[in-house]
Amino acid sequence: MTTIVNRLHLLLTLISMSKAMECQQFRANLEADNKISTQAPSDNLHAVSFATCSRSCINGCECFSFNSRSNMCRLYIHRSSCDPSNMTVSEAGWRSYTIFEIQPTETLPLDCKSLYMNGKRKSGVYTIYPWERSDPNYRPVQVYCDMETEGGGWTAIQRRVNGEESFYRNWTEYKLGFGSPNVDYWIGNNAIHQLTNGRNLSLRVTITPMNGGSVSFKMYHQFYVFGEDLNYTLQLAVPGNGNLDDVLLYSSGGRLTGMQFSTFDVDNDKSSYNCAATYYGGWWFDNCDYAYLNGPWLSNDWHNPWHSQYTTAVDVNGTSMLIK
Ligand SMILES: [Ca+2]
């Protein structure tokens, strides 16, 4: 077994600090223990410690050999000098080490804006990583990115294209997300909270009309969704441009800002009855709504998709909620 391990060069990663105080990594070539290279070193150091030897292998030095008995150090320009095929001279005490490049950890895209900044310009489904790897909630999330509208880089937290996905879902489903981002989906309340947490994002709502007209939209700023401990309370302010009326901030029993999320199994709305059960979908219901994008597709139970421009489901041929 030991031989097998040796043949695999037993990637023993050691770390030391170079003179420039940068992290240096190298691996020992145990297969060539007690051997020294047939090739001439670029430098020979005498009576030095292992640390000094390793720190000296900089500025073009690709491998080094250290003799723990004689405290000798040999530096080589080419890593091939420490290749086992060249380590054919037997001499007790030598061990050789090859320097390797430290690959910077790949930065995982937080959202569609990160992808856009990295050169992605085509709208479609991408994978984003809203959570740090150390976070217990860490998971990759498949999302639809709009890379063309208003500067691109928009992350769709909600998208409905053909109504194939039911939005009559329970609390846990809305929490974790459901559907397929290339058609109909809800990204998940946990992900919305994470994506908006500590950031100042804009929300862009779009509605595609059934009559074939152009897409209606409305922009809001300071969009934020609290965590599950506050039932994913929605907060937004400052309506922006767009040809949809401002009804999310409208306050006659139907505004969204300040509302907690409700599903048929968790009623947090301001109504004496259960809005989510009555109108078959999860939402930030007040008493109940003047804007509601998660209603049952093409059903009379879809109440006020967007008052008063879209009052029934048959007016709506698509929706999206984009954040950036
Ligand atoms: Ca209620």
Boltz pocket constraint, residues with backbone or C-beta under 6 A from the ligand:
constraints:
  - pocket:
      binder: B
      contacts: [[A, 267], [A, 268], [A, 269], [A, 270], [A, 271], [A, 272], [A, 273], [A, 274], [A, 275]]
      max_distance: 6.0
